[in-house]
């Protein structure tokens, strides 16, 4: 259910990040290999990257493979840090651009691959935990990922590091409801991701890191991240995988 990708390293075109590889993010939109219970991720897509330290986004409610204009633009945009996602909408939530991820607030980008079981029964409690979302338009999107995003931003604004903020979200939501909670985030200089019920892989090359729901190709070097893990990646620390 949904797929996402994070990149940190030397500037690459968005085209190379999203379209290159036998199992690229575009391919995963219509032929995913490891998703839970769905055959397509055709209900929207988005990519966020950083320009002069600030996150910039492109989002659509249509399938990634149908947007030829974005394919052209992606070849002209370079990024050293990016988060991209494709969506398979959970029943009950609209196919709308506002629900396409990554979400954005301040310097942070956020993506949720999964679903909250029994969301209607815990939505009010979760939104209470998240607090004021007046300055977070994406946190008001009509989708279960939105309050998870709001809660993450609250933790980051309170001073938690990127990965610790995601871990705190996992602690809070798993106490309320079962579900699949693969989260991915960036602050422009680092990446963090969780595995909770769905697949995740990491590839660390000499100067670049890719974190993806599925390997983008068959080139050796992709590592499977065990379920119930937190992945953090940054220029000073490299890649770390810790149990949640």
HELIX and SHEET records of a PDB file:
HELIX    1   1 UNK A   14  UNK A   19  1                                   6    
HELIX    2   2 UNK A   25  UNK A   30  1                                   6    
HELIX    3   3 UNK A   64  UNK A   66  5                                   3    
HELIX    4   4 UNK A   68  UNK A   74  1                                   7    
HELIX    5   5 UNK A   97  UNK A   99  5                                   3    
HELIX    6   6 UNK A  119  UNK A  130  1                                  12    
HELIX    7   7 UNK A  137  UNK A  140  5                                   4    
HELIX    8   8 UNK A  145  UNK A  157  1                                  13    
HELIX    9   9 UNK A  162  UNK A  174  1                                  13    
SHEET    1   A 7 UNK A  54  UNK A  60  0                                        
SHEET    2   A 7 UNK A  45  UNK A  51 -1                                        
SHEET    3   A 7 UNK A  78  UNK A  86 -1                                        
SHEET    4   A 7 UNK A   3  UNK A  13 -1                                        
SHEET    5   A 7 UNK A 209  UNK A 212 -1                                        
SHEET    6   A 7 UNK A 201  UNK A 204 -1                                        
SHEET    7   A 7 UNK A 222  UNK A 224 -1                                        
SHEET    1   B 6 UNK A 103  UNK A 105  0                                        
SHEET    2   B 6 UNK A 108  UNK A 116 -1                                        
SHEET    3   B 6 UNK A 179  UNK A 186 -1                                        
SHEET    4   B 6 UNK A 190  UNK A 195 -1                                        
SHEET    5   B 6 UNK A 229  UNK A 234 -1                                        
SHEET    6   B 6 UNK A 238  UNK A 243 -1                                        
END                                                                             
